[in-house]
Amino acid sequence: MKSKITKALMLTALTGLTAQSFAQEADSQTGDKFAKKYFRTWSIGLNGGMLTHYTPFNGRNNGDFSTPYEDWGYGGYIKKQIVPGFGIQADFLAGKVRGGRPNAVPGSAATFTSRIDWSAAISGNFTLANMSLNQKRNILSPYLTAGAGYMSSSANTDAPNGANTRYKENWFIPIGAGFKFGISKGVNIDLGYQVNFVKANDFDGVASAANDRFSYAHAGVEIALGRKGTSQLQNYSAVAAIREEAAEESAELRRALSSAEENARRDKEELMKQLADDDGDGVANKYDKCPGTAPNTVVDGSGCPLKTPSPVIQEKVIITEADRKVVDEAIKNLEFDLGKATIRSTSYPTLDKVAELLVQKNFSLKLAGHTDNTGSMALNLRLSKDRAESVKAYLVSQGANPSRIEATGYGPNQPIASNKTAEGRQKNRRVEFTLF
């Protein structure tokens, strides 16, 4: 009764493992490197090899019989990998174990044959080395196995000190070692050796003081179950995966930095091209509607020659508080793109009032660009000059006389506050307007 209950429990457990191994996993692979990774954790294996009663743990006389005979055996397993270094598997094994020349009867040529009708075991599989520094999928994986099982076997012998036994069931302990060679993401070649310690002393038909044992040297194939393209957990090297992802991120950052530098260079070239004055008439190319005018030609705000030069009338310049207020408002509202000489559109309304003032009252205007001390001296001098020239170009585009506007850049040489604080550096980044 007890053996029947044990068999029922063993078969129930193995049936449950088999059903789960073929279940469809929710395997949603994604290209997002920060997303959860999925692996093949279920696999099945089939193997065949040699069964013999000889083991490295036998005594000097090789157990009850001194001469081992090799015979074919076959088996298989279903495995669930829990973590890269450990899995649980259900093993199946059948075949015949044979030997000759009983040690207790010197000179006898008697033999025995033990037939394993079936055996089933639950074992832990310990992967000893699945770490590769250069490849995410490890090729060679040595392993150890240990567990417990139950078998049905019978023994036939003609030894004088032995007796034939009918099929009987016994517990046994399988301990093994081997290597797995990964030939693809889903297939491994499995080479292993297993010693089985039988919880009985008459497995070979000869009752002795010590329990019997037999070995199984096998070769086989392991096939991973799950979504095609995903890696097996037992062959996955997290160290190599981290190194690969870090290299990809580094390359992506280098590409982004190179692209940003190239865009900045193109923007600068475009700005310099727009602010250049090829014909030297005081109007930037961007606003010059009549490019290529002859040297010393008097032009209007659009860069086009005046038909009749305006007479130069010397008159006293009177600057009122209202005029200064217009200029102060323009200074307060003047904003540029970060690190560039491009005027933001929010500054146009107050600059338009300054241009109108220059046209109506014929004032002269000095524009002085200043920066803080962040960055090189050459860069700050160029930026301050470019910003002053950009303001001049805009005022000229609105009708102001370019000959009455002077644009100069002083860089960080004339600070009005300390450059040691953010507030002071903000005050030092400015364009000053001076009417005269």
C-alpha positions as MATLAB code, in Angstrom:
seq = 'MKSKITKALMLTALTGLTAQSFAQEADSQTGDKFAKKYFRTWSIGLNGGMLTHYTPFNGRNNGDFSTPYEDWGYGGYIKKQIVPGFGIQADFLAGKVRGGRPNAVPGSAATFTSRIDWSAAISGNFTLANMSLNQKRNILSPYLTAGAGYMSSSANTDAPNGANTRYKENWFIPIGAGFKFGISKGVNIDLGYQVNFVKANDFDGVASAANDRFSYAHAGVEIALGRKGTSQLQNYSAVAAIREEAAEESAELRRALSSAEENARRDKEELMKQLADDDGDGVANKYDKCPGTAPNTVVDGSGCPLKTPSPVIQEKVIITEADRKVVDEAIKNLEFDLGKATIRSTSYPTLDKVAELLVQKNFSLKLAGHTDNTGSMALNLRLSKDRAESVKAYLVSQGANPSRIEATGYGPNQPIASNKTAEGRQKNRRVEFTLF';
ca = [
       0.000    0.000    0.000;
       2.796    2.352    0.957;
       4.640    1.768   -2.369;
       1.456    2.451   -4.346;
       0.942    5.806   -2.582;
       4.597    6.723   -3.217;
       4.263    5.895   -6.922;
       1.082    7.944   -7.205;
       2.704   10.990   -5.613;
       5.766   10.680   -7.874;
       3.682   10.365  -11.041;
       1.492   13.322  -10.013;
       4.551   15.533   -9.509;
       6.107   14.541  -12.817;
       2.800   15.076  -14.658;
       2.548   18.573  -13.194;
       6.083   19.430  -14.343;
       5.369   18.101  -17.826;
       2.180   20.162  -18.177;
       3.903   23.352  -17.050;
       6.848   22.830  -19.383;
       4.581   23.086  -22.423;
       2.546   26.053  -21.135;
       2.782   29.266  -23.133;
       4.816   31.877  -21.246;
       3.844   35.549  -21.435;
       6.981   36.409  -23.314;
       6.773   40.001  -24.543;
      10.190   40.824  -25.888;
      10.974   44.507  -26.349;
      13.826   46.568  -27.730;
      13.811   48.818  -24.654;
      17.074   48.099  -22.859;
      15.560   49.156  -19.529;
      12.557   46.840  -19.850;
      12.200   43.459  -18.163;
      14.099   40.679  -19.957;
      12.569   37.292  -20.706;
      14.388   33.977  -21.050;
      13.689   30.374  -21.937;
      13.503   28.590  -18.592;
      11.857   25.281  -19.594;
      13.728   22.596  -21.543;
      13.515   18.912  -22.406;
      16.400   16.532  -22.919;
      16.868   13.110  -24.473;
      19.976   10.971  -24.009;
      21.441    7.555  -24.481;
      24.577    5.858  -23.226;
      26.235    3.014  -21.362;
      24.945    1.434  -18.140;
      27.381   -0.526  -15.955;
      27.611   -1.652  -12.340;
      31.132   -0.192  -12.084;
      31.408    3.214  -10.327;
      34.346    5.234   -8.882;
      32.831    4.568   -5.422;
      33.015    0.774   -5.620;
      35.463   -1.159   -3.462;
      38.635   -2.885   -4.508;
      36.716   -5.842   -5.856;
      34.238   -3.642   -7.776;
      31.138   -4.465   -5.721;
      29.526   -7.915   -5.729;
      30.887   -8.691   -9.218;
      34.405   -7.985  -10.462;
      33.822   -7.726  -14.220;
      31.596   -4.918  -15.582;
      29.707   -5.390  -18.848;
      28.515   -2.311  -20.696;
      24.952   -2.205  -21.925;
      22.788    0.437  -23.528;
      20.513    2.681  -21.523;
      18.308    5.587  -22.445;
      16.697    8.464  -20.600;
      15.314   11.942  -20.671;
      14.393   14.865  -18.483;
      12.252   17.958  -18.163;
      13.949   20.947  -16.531;
      12.891   24.303  -15.076;
      15.745   26.815  -14.718;
      15.189   28.980  -11.621;
      18.269   31.242  -11.802;
      21.273   31.154  -14.183;
      23.168   28.843  -11.833;
      20.402   26.528  -10.602;
      17.503   24.515  -12.011;
      15.219   21.639  -11.067;
      14.706   18.675  -13.395;
      12.644   15.499  -13.544;
      14.759   12.599  -14.874;
      13.667    9.328  -16.512;
      15.942    6.307  -17.078;
      15.557    2.717  -18.319;
      17.856   -0.059  -19.538;
      19.911   -3.049  -18.352;
      22.907   -3.299  -15.992;
      25.123   -6.380  -16.356;
      28.256   -7.778  -14.691;
      30.147  -11.058  -14.166;
      32.452  -13.053  -11.901;
      31.029  -12.838   -8.362;
      33.675  -11.800   -5.834;
      32.288  -14.067   -3.136;
      32.774  -17.190   -5.347;
      36.342  -17.131   -6.746;
      36.724  -18.745  -10.163;
      33.015  -18.596  -10.918;
      32.005  -17.218  -14.349;
      28.478  -16.418  -13.194;
      26.798  -13.225  -14.401;
      23.866  -11.030  -13.480;
      21.459   -8.840  -15.451;
      19.378   -6.199  -13.715;
      16.613   -4.733  -15.825;
      15.439   -1.205  -14.958;
      11.832   -1.162  -16.000;
      11.462    2.512  -15.152;
      12.979    5.106  -12.881;
      12.052    8.708  -12.091;
      13.968   11.263  -10.054;
      13.819   14.909   -9.052;
      17.270   16.551   -9.109;
      18.844   19.934   -8.639;
      21.067   21.041  -11.513;
      23.923   23.368  -10.490;
      25.609   25.207  -13.365;
      29.204   25.770  -12.246;
      30.301   28.344  -14.824;
      27.956   30.371  -16.979;
      29.912   33.617  -16.815;
      31.461   35.057  -19.971;
      32.917   38.570  -20.069;
      32.527   38.944  -23.827;
      29.463   36.930  -24.895;
      25.938   37.074  -23.471;
      25.325   33.444  -24.500;
      27.785   31.105  -22.800;
      29.009   28.207  -24.994;
      30.429   25.748  -22.431;
      28.556   25.117  -19.152;
      29.843   22.456  -16.715;
      27.265   21.284  -14.185;
      26.585   19.017  -11.176;
      23.332   17.212  -10.354;
      22.020   15.620   -7.183;
      18.579   14.414   -6.176;
      16.356   11.514   -5.177;
      14.391    9.002   -7.211;
      12.265    5.889   -7.308;
      12.682    2.892   -9.597;
      11.276   -0.498  -10.540;
      13.835   -3.210  -11.370;
      14.392   -6.981  -11.436;
      17.554   -9.103  -11.291;
      18.458  -12.413  -12.956;
      21.668  -14.176  -11.896;
      23.242  -17.636  -12.005;
      25.662  -16.838   -9.166;
      25.693  -19.545   -6.463;
      25.289  -16.900   -3.754;
      22.551  -15.017   -5.627;
      18.865  -15.312   -6.391;
      16.540  -14.064   -9.094;
      14.263  -11.264   -7.969;
      10.938  -10.161   -9.353;
      10.272   -6.523  -10.178;
      10.570   -4.522   -6.999;
      10.608   -0.840   -6.258;
      13.395    0.983   -4.456;
      14.558    4.500   -3.707;
      17.860    5.648   -5.166;
      20.059    8.767   -5.082;
      21.450   10.030   -8.426;
      24.617   12.176   -8.390;
      26.122   13.364  -11.654;
      28.355   15.802  -13.503;
      28.749   16.868  -17.100;
      29.146   19.560  -19.732;
      26.674   21.293  -21.970;
      27.743   22.827  -25.275;
      25.442   25.543  -26.622;
      25.214   25.160  -30.407;
      22.367   27.684  -30.776;
      20.070   29.804  -28.617;
      17.727   26.862  -28.121;
      19.836   23.691  -28.463;
      22.602   22.228  -26.265;
      24.682   19.072  -26.569;
      24.710   17.316  -23.178;
      27.575   15.007  -22.121;
      27.315   13.587  -18.617;
      28.145   10.868  -16.120;
      25.826    9.773  -13.321;
      26.261    7.436  -10.350;
      23.060    6.000   -8.831;
      23.112    4.803   -5.212;
      20.330    2.214   -4.819;
      18.582    1.966   -1.460;
      18.832   -1.874   -1.624;
      21.604   -4.484   -1.349;
      20.207   -6.999   -3.861;
      19.875   -4.820   -6.996;
      22.257   -7.267   -8.761;
      20.579  -10.379   -7.253;
      23.293  -10.874   -4.633;
      22.463   -9.696   -1.130;
      25.509   -8.106    0.476;
      26.399   -5.946    3.463;
      26.487   -2.699    1.416;
      23.864   -1.196   -0.872;
      24.388   -1.506   -4.625;
      25.089    1.224   -7.167;
      25.456    1.609  -10.909;
      26.607    4.304  -13.330;
      25.253    5.848  -16.521;
      27.562    7.616  -19.003;
      25.467    9.393  -21.597;
      25.322   11.837  -24.473;
      22.232   13.665  -25.594;
      20.554   16.836  -26.750;
      18.683   19.469  -24.753;
      16.033   21.629  -26.455;
      14.818   24.834  -24.834;
      11.094   25.587  -24.889;
       9.673   29.078  -25.302;
       9.667   31.949  -27.722;
      12.122   31.744  -30.580;
      14.961   34.255  -30.355;
      15.128   34.497  -26.560;
      18.166   33.180  -24.695;
      18.271   30.262  -22.283;
      18.585   31.424  -18.692;
      21.236   28.803  -17.896;
      23.480   30.085  -20.713;
      22.963   33.812  -20.064;
      25.893   35.916  -18.785;
      24.625   39.066  -17.082;
      28.177   40.500  -16.878;
      28.642   40.335  -20.654;
      25.153   41.797  -21.201;
      25.926   44.803  -18.968;
      29.218   45.416  -20.793;
      27.462   45.251  -24.163;
      24.700   47.671  -23.113;
      27.273   50.070  -21.630;
      29.200   50.041  -24.917;
      25.991   50.772  -26.868;
      25.101   53.672  -24.554;
      28.610   55.108  -24.872;
      28.447   54.932  -28.667;
      24.995   56.555  -28.642;
      26.234   59.415  -26.443;
      29.232   59.950  -28.702;
      26.956   60.117  -31.739;
      24.649   62.598  -29.980;
      27.590   64.790  -28.937;
      29.055   64.731  -32.426;
      25.668   65.663  -33.906;
      25.253   68.538  -31.421;
      28.719   69.896  -32.230;
      28.017   69.682  -35.954;
      24.686   71.544  -35.548;
      26.371   74.255  -33.472;
      29.057   74.682  -36.123;
      26.454   74.974  -38.888;
      24.420   77.501  -36.871;
      27.510   79.630  -36.300;
      28.472   79.515  -39.968;
      24.934   80.477  -40.965;
      24.877   83.379  -38.475;
      28.250   84.697  -39.609;
      27.094   84.440  -43.199;
      23.928   86.410  -42.454;
      25.739   89.127  -40.458;
      28.531   89.548  -42.987;
      28.597   92.743  -45.095;
      30.139   91.708  -48.404;
      29.716   95.082  -50.154;
      30.781   97.138  -47.117;
      27.757   99.468  -47.170;
      26.978   99.008  -43.471;
      23.975   96.737  -44.043;
      24.326   93.010  -43.255;
      23.756   90.562  -46.090;
      20.634   89.258  -44.358;
      18.917   92.673  -44.647;
      20.691   94.001  -47.756;
      18.130   94.251  -50.577;
      20.717   95.687  -52.975;
      23.861   93.562  -52.615;
      27.027   94.459  -54.485;
      26.777   98.264  -54.245;
      29.917  100.199  -55.174;
      32.282  101.319  -52.390;
      31.453  104.630  -50.649;
      27.898  104.545  -51.988;
      25.382  106.182  -49.674;
      22.614  103.676  -49.002;
      19.356  103.567  -47.108;
      18.426  101.119  -44.356;
      17.830   98.362  -46.921;
      21.281   98.722  -48.476;
      19.992  100.373  -51.650;
      21.688  103.568  -53.055;
      20.002  106.881  -52.313;
      19.158  108.877  -55.418;
      19.956  112.136  -53.682;
      22.253  112.035  -50.682;
      20.629  113.588  -47.690;
      22.343  116.845  -46.681;
      24.264  116.700  -43.463;
      22.762  119.236  -41.116;
      24.588  120.010  -37.961;
      22.092  120.484  -35.215;
      22.054  120.315  -31.498;
      21.020  116.937  -30.199;
      18.525  117.050  -27.352;
      17.820  113.773  -25.622;
      14.722  113.769  -23.393;
      13.780  111.520  -20.505;
      11.164  109.915  -22.759;
      13.925  109.044  -25.265;
      16.033  107.475  -22.528;
      13.007  105.516  -21.312;
      12.546  104.020  -24.796;
      16.182  102.914  -24.804;
      16.000  101.551  -21.223;
      12.948   99.457  -22.099;
      14.781   98.028  -25.114;
      17.765   97.097  -22.940;
      15.545   95.375  -20.339;
      13.662   93.337  -22.952;
      16.696   92.418  -25.055;
      17.201   88.614  -25.087;
      19.347   86.302  -27.189;
      19.366   82.548  -27.717;
      21.690   80.834  -25.252;
      25.323   81.171  -26.357;
      24.282   82.747  -29.678;
      23.813   86.173  -31.256;
      20.261   85.422  -32.431;
      17.768   87.974  -31.066;
      14.586   86.449  -29.669;
      11.327   87.654  -31.168;
      10.098   88.937  -27.780;
      12.667   91.747  -28.080;
      11.394   93.076  -31.432;
       8.638   95.452  -30.189;
      10.947   97.551  -27.973;
      13.730   97.504  -30.599;
      11.200   98.794  -33.156;
      10.581  101.813  -30.895;
      14.331  102.518  -30.732;
      14.552  102.323  -34.544;
      11.585  104.708  -34.848;
      13.299  107.107  -32.427;
      16.533  107.029  -34.429;
      14.678  107.744  -37.686;
      12.516  110.553  -36.290;
      15.191  112.440  -34.336;
      18.255  111.459  -36.321;
      20.072  110.347  -33.166;
      23.359  108.477  -33.193;
      23.617  105.261  -31.176;
      26.514  103.324  -29.710;
      25.951   99.637  -29.017;
      28.398   97.984  -26.598;
      28.227   94.211  -26.072;
      29.465   92.683  -22.801;
      29.740   89.137  -21.395;
      30.690   87.462  -18.115;
      34.040   85.706  -17.689;
      32.704   82.192  -18.409;
      34.580   80.642  -21.338;
      37.647   81.804  -23.229;
      38.500   85.455  -23.849;
      38.421   84.994  -27.627;
      34.966   83.401  -27.527;
      33.528   86.143  -25.268;
      34.959   88.981  -27.396;
      33.497   87.446  -30.539;
      30.099   86.783  -28.919;
      29.807   90.319  -27.499;
      30.724   91.839  -30.886;
      28.301   89.540  -32.758;
      25.430   90.469  -30.448;
      26.040   94.196  -30.830;
      26.225   93.759  -34.627;
      23.010   91.712  -34.570;
      21.164   94.575  -32.790;
      22.570   97.073  -35.275;
      21.488   94.932  -38.204;
      17.965   94.708  -36.844;
      17.675   98.481  -36.255;
      18.969   99.152  -39.782;
      16.405   96.700  -41.156;
      13.732   98.899  -39.555;
      14.983  102.028  -41.347;
      17.720  103.343  -39.060;
      20.778  104.942  -40.704;
      23.690  102.466  -40.404;
      26.242  105.266  -40.487;
      24.840  106.578  -37.191;
      25.099  103.256  -35.344;
      28.356  101.990  -33.879;
      28.609   98.364  -32.690;
      31.460   97.305  -30.403;
      32.187   94.211  -28.303;
      34.146   94.363  -25.033;
      33.741   90.740  -23.881;
      34.288   90.373  -20.095;
      36.580   93.406  -19.811;
      34.025   95.900  -18.403;
      31.992   94.077  -15.699;
      29.421   95.996  -13.663;
      29.083   93.265  -11.024;
      31.057   90.378   -9.544;
      31.455   87.317  -11.758;
      31.667   85.105   -8.676;
      27.869   84.844   -8.358;
      25.175   83.806  -10.821;
      23.363   87.110  -10.274;
      26.519   89.096  -10.984;
      27.265   87.119  -14.159;
      23.680   87.709  -15.340;
      24.155   91.490  -14.954;
      27.440   91.384  -16.853;
      25.808   89.707  -19.894;
      24.319   92.817  -21.539;
      24.235   95.161  -24.547;
      24.417   98.869  -23.608;
      22.659  101.544  -25.710;
      24.101  105.064  -25.666;
      22.276  107.909  -27.510;
      24.238  110.965  -28.638;
];
